[in-house]
Amino acid sequence: MSKKLWWILSLGWALLIWRLTTTPQIVVTQDTLLQAILMSFAHFFFFGLQAAFLSLTHFAPLPAIAITSSYGLFIEVYQRTVPGRSADPLDWFLDTLGALVFLVILNKYYHPSNTLHL
């Protein structure tokens, strides 16, 4: 896949994340425990995929993680202004952890030497 297409996917995914995280309240289930688990998984998955898309645009893993983590932090701070949302350090941690885990996995299977190329 071309570098340009990865950029389009990365920017489109970032816009989707922005839209979802600035929506006043997303309720998937009335079960509060299940809701918390699903939202935690969403943070991990969505930001992990964002970091992977950035990495596939030819960013090295460390800058891709830093950009993704910074974006997660920016969104958490912004969410303080969104009704029904709040800034949660755990969400930012899950954003960053997702980015790290996804890039370790991507690096393991994408690079033939199976070593992390920072």
C-alpha positions in Angstrom: 0.0 0.0 0.0 1.3 3.4 -0.8 2.5 6.0 1.7 -0.1 8.4 0.6 -2.9 5.9 1.3 -1.6 5.3 4.8 -1.6 9.1 5.4 -5.2 9.2 4.3 -6.1 6.3 6.6 -4.2 7.9 9.5 -5.9 11.3 9.1 -9.3 9.8 8.6 -8.9 7.6 11.7 -7.7 10.6 13.7 -10.9 12.5 12.6 -13.0 9.5 13.6 -11.4 9.4 17.0 -12.0 13.1 17.4 -15.7 12.7 16.5 -16.2 9.9 18.8 -14.4 11.4 21.8 -16.1 14.8 21.5 -19.6 13.3 21.3 -21.2 14.2 24.7 -21.8 10.6 25.9 -21.6 7.3 24.1 -23.6 4.6 25.9 -23.2 1.1 24.5 -24.8 -0.7 27.4 -26.7 0.2 30.6 -24.4 -2.2 32.6 -21.8 0.3 34.0 -19.1 -2.3 34.4 -19.4 -3.6 30.8 -19.6 0.0 29.6 -16.3 0.8 31.4 -14.7 -2.3 30.0 -15.8 -1.5 26.4 -14.7 2.1 26.6 -11.3 1.1 28.0 -10.9 -1.4 25.1 -12.0 1.3 22.7 -9.3 3.7 23.9 -6.7 0.9 23.6 -7.8 -0.3 20.2 -8.5 3.1 18.5 -5.3 4.7 19.5 -3.3 1.5 18.9 -4.6 1.5 15.3 -3.8 5.2 15.0 -0.2 4.6 16.0 0.0 1.7 13.5 -1.3 3.9 10.7 1.2 6.6 11.6 4.0 4.0 11.6 3.0 2.7 8.2 3.3 6.2 6.8 7.0 5.6 7.6 7.2 7.3 11.0 9.6 5.4 13.3 7.8 3.7 16.2 8.9 6.1 18.9 7.7 9.3 17.1 4.4 7.4 16.2 3.9 6.5 19.9 4.7 10.1 21.0 2.3 11.7 18.4 -0.5 9.2 19.3 0.0 9.7 23.0 0.1 13.5 22.6 -3.1 13.4 20.6 -4.7 11.3 23.4 -3.6 13.8 26.0 -5.0 16.7 23.9 -8.3 15.0 23.6 -8.5 14.2 27.3 -7.9 17.9 28.1 -10.4 19.0 25.5 -13.0 16.6 26.9 -13.2 18.7 30.0 -15.2 21.2 27.9 -17.6 18.5 26.5 -20.8 17.9 28.4 -21.0 14.4 29.7 -17.3 13.9 29.3 -14.3 14.3 31.6 -10.5 14.2 31.4 -9.4 10.8 32.7 -5.7 10.0 33.1 -6.5 6.2 32.8 -7.9 6.9 29.3 -4.7 8.6 28.3 -2.7 5.7 29.7 -4.8 3.3 27.7 -4.3 5.4 24.5 -0.5 5.3 25.0 -0.5 1.6 26.0 -2.5 0.7 22.9 0.0 2.7 20.7 2.9 0.9 22.3 1.4 -2.6 22.1 0.2 -2.2 18.5 3.6 -1.0 17.3 5.4 -3.8 19.1 3.1 -6.3 17.3 3.3 -4.5 14.0 7.1 -4.4 14.3 7.3 -8.0 15.1 5.4 -9.1 12.0 6.3 -6.3 9.6 10.0 -6.2 10.0 11.8 -9.4 9.0 14.4 -9.2 11.7 11.7 -9.2 14.4 13.4 -6.5 16.4 12.0 -3.1 17.4 13.5 -0.4 15.2 13.2 2.8 17.2 
